[in-house]
């Protein structure tokens, strides 16, 4: 195929691996579940936060050079993610329950994001995996994305911890 011609929808559809369709169906199922209120244990939030922080630190250590600008960019992404994660739980009005559990109200935003990413893949021919690895023209892109996600879950963790520590202030 000539590099100047963009692939059609059907070519893009045929070139996509089967496991991406399985992943899409799983994410759609998770998106539909997120539309209803759910009870989440604090342990789950703590585990997810720890996983994303470890992945970010490992990726940063092995994929990037340790320079002031790289650290500053990743800290900015971490801080931005933290603010978004905290704000997400704050705006959603997450409520504490006994036994370190939280009630998270349902939202359609996750389902809309999943569908938007899937449409972008086929409409704009997005091949993000080509930009995420060390031989890409943007070697810092993946650590920055992971820093933003780690910050997002860290913000949710801190809000949930605060919510469980002082439930009477959150409920008012």
CNS distance restraints for C-alpha pairs under 8 A (distance, minus, plus):
assign (resid   1 and name CA) (resid   5 and name CA) 7.50 0.50 0.50
assign (resid   6 and name CA) (resid 125 and name CA) 7.85 0.50 0.50
assign (resid   7 and name CA) (resid  11 and name CA) 5.71 0.50 0.50
assign (resid   7 and name CA) (resid  12 and name CA) 6.07 0.50 0.50
assign (resid   7 and name CA) (resid 125 and name CA) 7.67 0.50 0.50
assign (resid   8 and name CA) (resid  12 and name CA) 6.15 0.50 0.50
assign (resid   9 and name CA) (resid  13 and name CA) 6.01 0.50 0.50
assign (resid   9 and name CA) (resid 122 and name CA) 6.22 0.50 0.50
assign (resid   9 and name CA) (resid 123 and name CA) 7.10 0.50 0.50
assign (resid  10 and name CA) (resid  14 and name CA) 6.03 0.50 0.50
assign (resid  11 and name CA) (resid  15 and name CA) 6.12 0.50 0.50
assign (resid  12 and name CA) (resid  16 and name CA) 6.41 0.50 0.50
assign (resid  12 and name CA) (resid 122 and name CA) 6.40 0.50 0.50
assign (resid  12 and name CA) (resid 125 and name CA) 7.17 0.50 0.50
assign (resid  13 and name CA) (resid 122 and name CA) 7.21 0.50 0.50
assign (resid  16 and name CA) (resid  20 and name CA) 6.93 0.50 0.50
assign (resid  17 and name CA) (resid  21 and name CA) 7.32 0.50 0.50
assign (resid  18 and name CA) (resid  22 and name CA) 6.66 0.50 0.50
assign (resid  19 and name CA) (resid  23 and name CA) 6.05 0.50 0.50
assign (resid  20 and name CA) (resid  24 and name CA) 6.00 0.50 0.50
assign (resid  21 and name CA) (resid  25 and name CA) 6.23 0.50 0.50
assign (resid  22 and name CA) (resid  26 and name CA) 6.27 0.50 0.50
assign (resid  23 and name CA) (resid  27 and name CA) 6.10 0.50 0.50
assign (resid  24 and name CA) (resid  28 and name CA) 6.04 0.50 0.50
assign (resid  24 and name CA) (resid 118 and name CA) 7.89 0.50 0.50
assign (resid  25 and name CA) (resid  29 and name CA) 6.16 0.50 0.50
assign (resid  26 and name CA) (resid  30 and name CA) 6.26 0.50 0.50
assign (resid  27 and name CA) (resid  31 and name CA) 5.99 0.50 0.50
assign (resid  27 and name CA) (resid 114 and name CA) 7.04 0.50 0.50
assign (resid  28 and name CA) (resid  32 and name CA) 6.17 0.50 0.50
assign (resid  28 and name CA) (resid 111 and name CA) 6.53 0.50 0.50
assign (resid  28 and name CA) (resid 114 and name CA) 7.05 0.50 0.50
assign (resid  28 and name CA) (resid 115 and name CA) 7.97 0.50 0.50
assign (resid  29 and name CA) (resid  33 and name CA) 6.27 0.50 0.50
assign (resid  30 and name CA) (resid  34 and name CA) 6.19 0.50 0.50
assign (resid  31 and name CA) (resid  35 and name CA) 6.74 0.50 0.50
assign (resid  31 and name CA) (resid 108 and name CA) 7.43 0.50 0.50
assign (resid  31 and name CA) (resid 110 and name CA) 5.50 0.50 0.50
assign (resid  31 and name CA) (resid 111 and name CA) 4.36 0.50 0.50
assign (resid  31 and name CA) (resid 114 and name CA) 7.51 0.50 0.50
assign (resid  32 and name CA) (resid  36 and name CA) 7.70 0.50 0.50
assign (resid  32 and name CA) (resid 108 and name CA) 7.87 0.50 0.50
assign (resid  32 and name CA) (resid 111 and name CA) 6.55 0.50 0.50
assign (resid  34 and name CA) (resid  38 and name CA) 7.56 0.50 0.50
assign (resid  34 and name CA) (resid 106 and name CA) 5.42 0.50 0.50
assign (resid  34 and name CA) (resid 107 and name CA) 6.02 0.50 0.50
assign (resid  34 and name CA) (resid 108 and name CA) 7.08 0.50 0.50
assign (resid  34 and name CA) (resid 110 and name CA) 7.08 0.50 0.50
assign (resid  34 and name CA) (resid 111 and name CA) 7.76 0.50 0.50
assign (resid  35 and name CA) (resid 105 and name CA) 7.97 0.50 0.50
assign (resid  35 and name CA) (resid 106 and name CA) 4.23 0.50 0.50
assign (resid  35 and name CA) (resid 107 and name CA) 4.60 0.50 0.50
assign (resid  35 and name CA) (resid 108 and name CA) 5.29 0.50 0.50
assign (resid  35 and name CA) (resid 111 and name CA) 7.97 0.50 0.50
assign (resid  36 and name CA) (resid 105 and name CA) 6.68 0.50 0.50
assign (resid  36 and name CA) (resid 106 and name CA) 4.12 0.50 0.50
assign (resid  36 and name CA) (resid 107 and name CA) 6.98 0.50 0.50
assign (resid  37 and name CA) (resid 103 and name CA) 6.91 0.50 0.50
assign (resid  37 and name CA) (resid 104 and name CA) 5.60 0.50 0.50
assign (resid  37 and name CA) (resid 105 and name CA) 4.14 0.50 0.50
assign (resid  37 and name CA) (resid 106 and name CA) 4.24 0.50 0.50
assign (resid  38 and name CA) (resid 103 and name CA) 5.81 0.50 0.50
assign (resid  38 and name CA) (resid 104 and name CA) 5.41 0.50 0.50
assign (resid  38 and name CA) (resid 105 and name CA) 6.51 0.50 0.50
assign (resid  38 and name CA) (resid 106 and name CA) 7.09 0.50 0.50
assign (resid  39 and name CA) (resid 101 and name CA) 6.58 0.50 0.50
assign (resid  39 and name CA) (resid 102 and name CA) 5.58 0.50 0.50
assign (resid  39 and name CA) (resid 103 and name CA) 4.62 0.50 0.50
assign (resid  39 and name CA) (resid 104 and name CA) 6.22 0.50 0.50
assign (resid  40 and name CA) (resid  44 and name CA) 7.03 0.50 0.50
assign (resid  40 and name CA) (resid  45 and name CA) 7.89 0.50 0.50
assign (resid  40 and name CA) (resid 101 and name CA) 5.63 0.50 0.50
assign (resid  40 and name CA) (resid 102 and name CA) 5.24 0.50 0.50
assign (resid  40 and name CA) (resid 103 and name CA) 6.40 0.50 0.50
assign (resid  40 and name CA) (resid 104 and name CA) 7.12 0.50 0.50
assign (resid  41 and name CA) (resid  45 and name CA) 7.13 0.50 0.50
assign (resid  41 and name CA) (resid 100 and name CA) 6.16 0.50 0.50
assign (resid  41 and name CA) (resid 101 and name CA) 4.38 0.50 0.50
assign (resid  41 and name CA) (resid 102 and name CA) 6.27 0.50 0.50
assign (resid  42 and name CA) (resid  46 and name CA) 6.27 0.50 0.50
assign (resid  42 and name CA) (resid 100 and name CA) 5.58 0.50 0.50
assign (resid  42 and name CA) (resid 101 and name CA) 5.63 0.50 0.50
assign (resid  42 and name CA) (resid 102 and name CA) 7.05 0.50 0.50
assign (resid  42 and name CA) (resid 160 and name CA) 7.30 0.50 0.50
assign (resid  42 and name CA) (resid 161 and name CA) 7.96 0.50 0.50
assign (resid  43 and name CA) (resid  47 and name CA) 6.09 0.50 0.50
assign (resid  44 and name CA) (resid  48 and name CA) 6.14 0.50 0.50
assign (resid  45 and name CA) (resid  49 and name CA) 6.10 0.50 0.50
assign (resid  45 and name CA) (resid 153 and name CA) 7.55 0.50 0.50
assign (resid  45 and name CA) (resid 156 and name CA) 7.62 0.50 0.50
assign (resid  45 and name CA) (resid 157 and name CA) 5.99 0.50 0.50
assign (resid  46 and name CA) (resid  50 and name CA) 6.19 0.50 0.50
assign (resid  46 and name CA) (resid 157 and name CA) 6.38 0.50 0.50
assign (resid  47 and name CA) (resid  51 and name CA) 6.15 0.50 0.50
assign (resid  48 and name CA) (resid  52 and name CA) 6.28 0.50 0.50
assign (resid  48 and name CA) (resid 153 and name CA) 7.11 0.50 0.50
assign (resid  49 and name CA) (resid  53 and name CA) 6.19 0.50 0.50
assign (resid  49 and name CA) (resid 150 and name CA) 6.47 0.50 0.50
assign (resid  49 and name CA) (resid 153 and name CA) 5.12 0.50 0.50
assign (resid  49 and name CA) (resid 154 and name CA) 5.67 0.50 0.50
assign (resid  49 and name CA) (resid 157 and name CA) 6.88 0.50 0.50
assign (resid  50 and name CA) (resid  54 and name CA) 6.12 0.50 0.50
assign (resid  51 and name CA) (resid  55 and name CA) 6.17 0.50 0.50
assign (resid  52 and name CA) (resid  56 and name CA) 6.05 0.50 0.50
assign (resid  52 and name CA) (resid 146 and name CA) 7.17 0.50 0.50
assign (resid  52 and name CA) (resid 149 and name CA) 6.92 0.50 0.50
assign (resid  52 and name CA) (resid 150 and name CA) 4.92 0.50 0.50
assign (resid  52 and name CA) (resid 153 and name CA) 7.61 0.50 0.50
assign (resid  53 and name CA) (resid  57 and name CA) 6.16 0.50 0.50
assign (resid  53 and name CA) (resid 147 and name CA) 7.59 0.50 0.50
assign (resid  53 and name CA) (resid 150 and name CA) 5.14 0.50 0.50
assign (resid  54 and name CA) (resid  58 and name CA) 6.07 0.50 0.50
assign (resid  55 and name CA) (resid  59 and name CA) 6.05 0.50 0.50
assign (resid  55 and name CA) (resid 146 and name CA) 7.36 0.50 0.50
assign (resid  56 and name CA) (resid  60 and name CA) 6.00 0.50 0.50
assign (resid  56 and name CA) (resid 143 and name CA) 6.18 0.50 0.50
assign (resid  56 and name CA) (resid 146 and name CA) 5.19 0.50 0.50
assign (resid  56 and name CA) (resid 147 and name CA) 5.74 0.50 0.50
assign (resid  56 and name CA) (resid 150 and name CA) 6.86 0.50 0.50
assign (resid  57 and name CA) (resid  61 and name CA) 6.01 0.50 0.50
assign (resid  58 and name CA) (resid  62 and name CA) 6.18 0.50 0.50
assign (resid  59 and name CA) (resid  63 and name CA) 5.56 0.50 0.50
assign (resid  59 and name CA) (resid  64 and name CA) 7.71 0.50 0.50
assign (resid  59 and name CA) (resid 142 and name CA) 7.87 0.50 0.50
assign (resid  59 and name CA) (resid 143 and name CA) 6.00 0.50 0.50
assign (resid  60 and name CA) (resid  64 and name CA) 5.51 0.50 0.50
assign (resid  60 and name CA) (resid 143 and name CA) 5.51 0.50 0.50
assign (resid  61 and name CA) (resid  65 and name CA) 7.61 0.50 0.50
assign (resid  61 and name CA) (resid  66 and name CA) 7.70 0.50 0.50
assign (resid  63 and name CA) (resid 134 and name CA) 6.20 0.50 0.50
assign (resid  63 and name CA) (resid 139 and name CA) 7.14 0.50 0.50
assign (resid  63 and name CA) (resid 140 and name CA) 7.70 0.50 0.50
assign (resid  63 and name CA) (resid 143 and name CA) 7.75 0.50 0.50
assign (resid  64 and name CA) (resid  70 and name CA) 7.69 0.50 0.50
assign (resid  64 and name CA) (resid 139 and name CA) 6.96 0.50 0.50
assign (resid  64 and name CA) (resid 140 and name CA) 6.49 0.50 0.50
assign (resid  64 and name CA) (resid 143 and name CA) 7.92 0.50 0.50
assign (resid  65 and name CA) (resid  70 and name CA) 7.39 0.50 0.50
assign (resid  66 and name CA) (resid  70 and name CA) 6.63 0.50 0.50
assign (resid  66 and name CA) (resid  71 and name CA) 6.87 0.50 0.50
assign (resid  67 and name CA) (resid  71 and name CA) 6.23 0.50 0.50
assign (resid  68 and name CA) (resid  72 and name CA) 6.04 0.50 0.50
assign (resid  69 and name CA) (resid  73 and name CA) 6.09 0.50 0.50
assign (resid  70 and name CA) (resid  74 and name CA) 6.24 0.50 0.50
assign (resid  70 and name CA) (resid 140 and name CA) 7.55 0.50 0.50
assign (resid  71 and name CA) (resid  75 and name CA) 6.04 0.50 0.50
assign (resid  72 and name CA) (resid  76 and name CA) 6.08 0.50 0.50
assign (resid  73 and name CA) (resid  77 and name CA) 6.26 0.50 0.50
assign (resid  73 and name CA) (resid 144 and name CA) 7.11 0.50 0.50
assign (resid  74 and name CA) (resid  78 and name CA) 6.02 0.50 0.50
assign (resid  74 and name CA) (resid 143 and name CA) 7.05 0.50 0.50
assign (resid  74 and name CA) (resid 144 and name CA) 5.29 0.50 0.50
assign (resid  74 and name CA) (resid 147 and name CA) 5.85 0.50 0.50
assign (resid  74 and name CA) (resid 148 and name CA) 7.86 0.50 0.50
assign (resid  75 and name CA) (resid  79 and name CA) 6.01 0.50 0.50
assign (resid  75 and name CA) (resid 147 and name CA) 7.41 0.50 0.50
assign (resid  76 and name CA) (resid  80 and name CA) 6.05 0.50 0.50
assign (resid  77 and name CA) (resid  81 and name CA) 6.02 0.50 0.50
assign (resid  77 and name CA) (resid 144 and name CA) 5.99 0.50 0.50
assign (resid  77 and name CA) (resid 145 and name CA) 7.48 0.50 0.50
assign (resid  77 and name CA) (resid 147 and name CA) 5.61 0.50 0.50
assign (resid  77 and name CA) (resid 148 and name CA) 4.70 0.50 0.50
assign (resid  77 and name CA) (resid 151 and name CA) 7.33 0.50 0.50
assign (resid  78 and name CA) (resid  82 and name CA) 6.11 0.50 0.50
assign (resid  78 and name CA) (resid 144 and name CA) 7.97 0.50 0.50
assign (resid  78 and name CA) (resid 147 and name CA) 4.80 0.50 0.50
assign (resid  78 and name CA) (resid 148 and name CA) 4.79 0.50 0.50
assign (resid  78 and name CA) (resid 149 and name CA) 7.49 0.50 0.50
assign (resid  78 and name CA) (resid 150 and name CA) 6.53 0.50 0.50
assign (resid  78 and name CA) (resid 151 and name CA) 4.32 0.50 0.50
assign (resid  78 and name CA) (resid 152 and name CA) 7.47 0.50 0.50
assign (resid  79 and name CA) (resid  83 and name CA) 6.30 0.50 0.50
assign (resid  79 and name CA) (resid 148 and name CA) 7.52 0.50 0.50
assign (resid  79 and name CA) (resid 151 and name CA) 6.07 0.50 0.50
assign (resid  80 and name CA) (resid  84 and name CA) 6.30 0.50 0.50
assign (resid  80 and name CA) (resid 148 and name CA) 6.60 0.50 0.50
assign (resid  80 and name CA) (resid 151 and name CA) 7.01 0.50 0.50
assign (resid  80 and name CA) (resid 152 and name CA) 7.75 0.50 0.50
assign (resid  81 and name CA) (resid  85 and name CA) 6.01 0.50 0.50
assign (resid  81 and name CA) (resid 147 and name CA) 7.50 0.50 0.50
assign (resid  81 and name CA) (resid 148 and name CA) 4.46 0.50 0.50
assign (resid  81 and name CA) (resid 149 and name CA) 6.09 0.50 0.50
assign (resid  81 and name CA) (resid 150 and name CA) 7.09 0.50 0.50
assign (resid  81 and name CA) (resid 151 and name CA) 4.25 0.50 0.50
assign (resid  81 and name CA) (resid 152 and name CA) 4.08 0.50 0.50
assign (resid  81 and name CA) (resid 153 and name CA) 7.73 0.50 0.50
assign (resid  81 and name CA) (resid 155 and name CA) 7.23 0.50 0.50
assign (resid  82 and name CA) (resid  86 and name CA) 6.04 0.50 0.50
assign (resid  82 and name CA) (resid 148 and name CA) 7.57 0.50 0.50
assign (resid  82 and name CA) (resid 150 and name CA) 7.85 0.50 0.50
assign (resid  82 and name CA) (resid 151 and name CA) 4.17 0.50 0.50
assign (resid  82 and name CA) (resid 152 and name CA) 4.59 0.50 0.50
assign (resid  82 and name CA) (resid 153 and name CA) 7.09 0.50 0.50
assign (resid  82 and name CA) (resid 154 and name CA) 5.94 0.50 0.50
assign (resid  82 and name CA) (resid 155 and name CA) 4.18 0.50 0.50
assign (resid  82 and name CA) (resid 156 and name CA) 7.53 0.50 0.50
assign (resid  83 and name CA) (resid  87 and name CA) 5.91 0.50 0.50
assign (resid  83 and name CA) (resid 151 and name CA) 7.80 0.50 0.50
assign (resid  83 and name CA) (resid 152 and name CA) 7.16 0.50 0.50
assign (resid  83 and name CA) (resid 155 and name CA) 6.32 0.50 0.50
assign (resid  84 and name CA) (resid  88 and name CA) 5.93 0.50 0.50
assign (resid  84 and name CA) (resid 152 and name CA) 6.02 0.50 0.50
assign (resid  84 and name CA) (resid 155 and name CA) 7.24 0.50 0.50
assign (resid  85 and name CA) (resid  89 and name CA) 6.54 0.50 0.50
assign (resid  85 and name CA) (resid 151 and name CA) 7.18 0.50 0.50
assign (resid  85 and name CA) (resid 152 and name CA) 4.15 0.50 0.50
assign (resid  85 and name CA) (resid 153 and name CA) 6.03 0.50 0.50
assign (resid  85 and name CA) (resid 154 and name CA) 7.16 0.50 0.50
assign (resid  85 and name CA) (resid 155 and name CA) 4.53 0.50 0.50
assign (resid  85 and name CA) (resid 156 and name CA) 4.90 0.50 0.50
assign (resid  86 and name CA) (resid  90 and name CA) 6.10 0.50 0.50
assign (resid  86 and name CA) (resid 152 and name CA) 7.33 0.50 0.50
assign (resid  86 and name CA) (resid 155 and name CA) 4.38 0.50 0.50
assign (resid  86 and name CA) (resid 156 and name CA) 5.07 0.50 0.50
assign (resid  86 and name CA) (resid 158 and name CA) 7.31 0.50 0.50
assign (resid  86 and name CA) (resid 159 and name CA) 5.76 0.50 0.50
assign (resid  87 and name CA) (resid  91 and name CA) 5.82 0.50 0.50
assign (resid  87 and name CA) (resid 155 and name CA) 7.96 0.50 0.50
assign (resid  88 and name CA) (resid  92 and name CA) 5.96 0.50 0.50
assign (resid  88 and name CA) (resid 156 and name CA) 7.57 0.50 0.50
assign (resid  89 and name CA) (resid  93 and name CA) 6.13 0.50 0.50
assign (resid  89 and name CA) (resid  94 and name CA) 5.69 0.50 0.50
assign (resid  89 and name CA) (resid 156 and name CA) 6.23 0.50 0.50
assign (resid  89 and name CA) (resid 159 and name CA) 6.87 0.50 0.50
assign (resid  89 and name CA) (resid 160 and name CA) 7.90 0.50 0.50
assign (resid  90 and name CA) (resid  94 and name CA) 6.68 0.50 0.50
assign (resid  90 and name CA) (resid 159 and name CA) 7.52 0.50 0.50
assign (resid  92 and name CA) (resid 104 and name CA) 7.21 0.50 0.50
assign (resid  92 and name CA) (resid 105 and name CA) 6.45 0.50 0.50
assign (resid  93 and name CA) (resid 104 and name CA) 7.61 0.50 0.50
assign (resid  93 and name CA) (resid 105 and name CA) 7.50 0.50 0.50
assign (resid  94 and name CA) (resid 102 and name CA) 6.62 0.50 0.50
assign (resid  94 and name CA) (resid 103 and name CA) 5.73 0.50 0.50
assign (resid  94 and name CA) (resid 104 and name CA) 5.09 0.50 0.50
assign (resid  94 and name CA) (resid 105 and name CA) 6.84 0.50 0.50
assign (resid  94 and name CA) (resid 160 and name CA) 7.95 0.50 0.50
assign (resid  95 and name CA) (resid 102 and name CA) 5.61 0.50 0.50
assign (resid  95 and name CA) (resid 103 and name CA) 5.18 0.50 0.50
assign (resid  95 and name CA) (resid 104 and name CA) 6.96 0.50 0.50
assign (resid  95 and name CA) (resid 163 and name CA) 7.23 0.50 0.50
assign (resid  95 and name CA) (resid 167 and name CA) 7.81 0.50 0.50
assign (resid  95 and name CA) (resid 170 and name CA) 7.14 0.50 0.50
assign (resid  95 and name CA) (resid 171 and name CA) 6.81 0.50 0.50
assign (resid  96 and name CA) (resid 100 and name CA) 7.40 0.50 0.50
assign (resid  96 and name CA) (resid 101 and name CA) 6.09 0.50 0.50
assign (resid  96 and name CA) (resid 102 and name CA) 4.52 0.50 0.50
assign (resid  96 and name CA) (resid 103 and name CA) 6.30 0.50 0.50
assign (resid  96 and name CA) (resid 163 and name CA) 6.19 0.50 0.50
assign (resid  96 and name CA) (resid 164 and name CA) 5.75 0.50 0.50
assign (resid  96 and name CA) (resid 167 and name CA) 6.10 0.50 0.50
assign (resid  97 and name CA) (resid 101 and name CA) 5.01 0.50 0.50
assign (resid  97 and name CA) (resid 102 and name CA) 5.44 0.50 0.50
assign (resid  97 and name CA) (resid 103 and name CA) 7.00 0.50 0.50
assign (resid  97 and name CA) (resid 164 and name CA) 7.88 0.50 0.50
assign (resid 100 and name CA) (resid 164 and name CA) 6.59 0.50 0.50
assign (resid 102 and name CA) (resid 160 and name CA) 7.58 0.50 0.50
assign (resid 108 and name CA) (resid 112 and name CA) 6.28 0.50 0.50
assign (resid 109 and name CA) (resid 113 and name CA) 6.11 0.50 0.50
assign (resid 110 and name CA) (resid 114 and name CA) 6.21 0.50 0.50
assign (resid 111 and name CA) (resid 115 and name CA) 6.22 0.50 0.50
assign (resid 112 and name CA) (resid 116 and name CA) 5.97 0.50 0.50
assign (resid 113 and name CA) (resid 117 and name CA) 6.09 0.50 0.50
assign (resid 114 and name CA) (resid 118 and name CA) 6.24 0.50 0.50
assign (resid 115 and name CA) (resid 119 and name CA) 6.10 0.50 0.50
assign (resid 116 and name CA) (resid 120 and name CA) 6.08 0.50 0.50
assign (resid 117 and name CA) (resid 121 and name CA) 6.24 0.50 0.50
assign (resid 118 and name CA) (resid 122 and name CA) 6.73 0.50 0.50
assign (resid 119 and name CA) (resid 123 and name CA) 5.81 0.50 0.50
assign (resid 119 and name CA) (resid 124 and name CA) 7.97 0.50 0.50
assign (resid 120 and name CA) (resid 124 and name CA) 5.24 0.50 0.50
assign (resid 120 and name CA) (resid 125 and name CA) 6.96 0.50 0.50
assign (resid 120 and name CA) (resid 126 and name CA) 6.49 0.50 0.50
assign (resid 121 and name CA) (resid 125 and name CA) 5.10 0.50 0.50
assign (resid 121 and name CA) (resid 126 and name CA) 4.58 0.50 0.50
assign (resid 121 and name CA) (resid 127 and name CA) 7.05 0.50 0.50
assign (resid 122 and name CA) (resid 126 and name CA) 6.98 0.50 0.50
assign (resid 127 and name CA) (resid 131 and name CA) 7.65 0.50 0.50
assign (resid 128 and name CA) (resid 132 and name CA) 6.53 0.50 0.50
assign (resid 129 and name CA) (resid 133 and name CA) 7.13 0.50 0.50
assign (resid 130 and name CA) (resid 136 and name CA) 6.44 0.50 0.50
assign (resid 131 and name CA) (resid 136 and name CA) 4.99 0.50 0.50
assign (resid 131 and name CA) (resid 137 and name CA) 6.85 0.50 0.50
assign (resid 131 and name CA) (resid 138 and name CA) 6.27 0.50 0.50
assign (resid 131 and name CA) (resid 139 and name CA) 7.53 0.50 0.50
assign (resid 131 and name CA) (resid 141 and name CA) 7.27 0.50 0.50
assign (resid 131 and name CA) (resid 142 and name CA) 7.83 0.50 0.50
assign (resid 132 and name CA) (resid 136 and name CA) 6.58 0.50 0.50
assign (resid 132 and name CA) (resid 138 and name CA) 7.61 0.50 0.50
assign (resid 132 and name CA) (resid 139 and name CA) 7.05 0.50 0.50
assign (resid 132 and name CA) (resid 141 and name CA) 6.40 0.50 0.50
assign (resid 132 and name CA) (resid 142 and name CA) 5.09 0.50 0.50
assign (resid 133 and name CA) (resid 139 and name CA) 6.68 0.50 0.50
assign (resid 133 and name CA) (resid 142 and name CA) 7.22 0.50 0.50
assign (resid 134 and name CA) (resid 139 and name CA) 5.35 0.50 0.50
assign (resid 135 and name CA) (resid 139 and name CA) 7.06 0.50 0.50
assign (resid 140 and name CA) (resid 144 and name CA) 6.23 0.50 0.50
assign (resid 141 and name CA) (resid 145 and name CA) 6.23 0.50 0.50
assign (resid 142 and name CA) (resid 146 and name CA) 6.14 0.50 0.50
assign (resid 143 and name CA) (resid 147 and name CA) 5.96 0.50 0.50
assign (resid 144 and name CA) (resid 148 and name CA) 6.20 0.50 0.50
assign (resid 145 and name CA) (resid 149 and name CA) 6.38 0.50 0.50
assign (resid 146 and name CA) (resid 150 and name CA) 5.99 0.50 0.50
assign (resid 147 and name CA) (resid 151 and name CA) 6.00 0.50 0.50
assign (resid 148 and name CA) (resid 152 and name CA) 6.07 0.50 0.50
assign (resid 149 and name CA) (resid 153 and name CA) 6.28 0.50 0.50
assign (resid 150 and name CA) (resid 154 and name CA) 5.99 0.50 0.50
assign (resid 151 and name CA) (resid 155 and name CA) 6.00 0.50 0.50
assign (resid 152 and name CA) (resid 156 and name CA) 6.42 0.50 0.50
assign (resid 153 and name CA) (resid 157 and name CA) 6.00 0.50 0.50
assign (resid 154 and name CA) (resid 158 and name CA) 6.13 0.50 0.50
assign (resid 155 and name CA) (resid 159 and name CA) 6.19 0.50 0.50
assign (resid 156 and name CA) (resid 160 and name CA) 6.02 0.50 0.50
assign (resid 157 and name CA) (resid 161 and name CA) 6.02 0.50 0.50
assign (resid 158 and name CA) (resid 162 and name CA) 6.09 0.50 0.50
assign (resid 159 and name CA) (resid 163 and name CA) 5.93 0.50 0.50
assign (resid 160 and name CA) (resid 164 and name CA) 6.11 0.50 0.50
assign (resid 161 and name CA) (resid 165 and name CA) 6.03 0.50 0.50
assign (resid 162 and name CA) (resid 166 and name CA) 6.09 0.50 0.50
assign (resid 163 and name CA) (resid 167 and name CA) 5.42 0.50 0.50
assign (resid 163 and name CA) (resid 170 and name CA) 6.11 0.50 0.50
assign (resid 166 and name CA) (resid 170 and name CA) 6.76 0.50 0.50
assign (resid 167 and name CA) (resid 171 and name CA) 6.20 0.50 0.50
assign (resid 168 and name CA) (resid 172 and name CA) 6.59 0.50 0.50
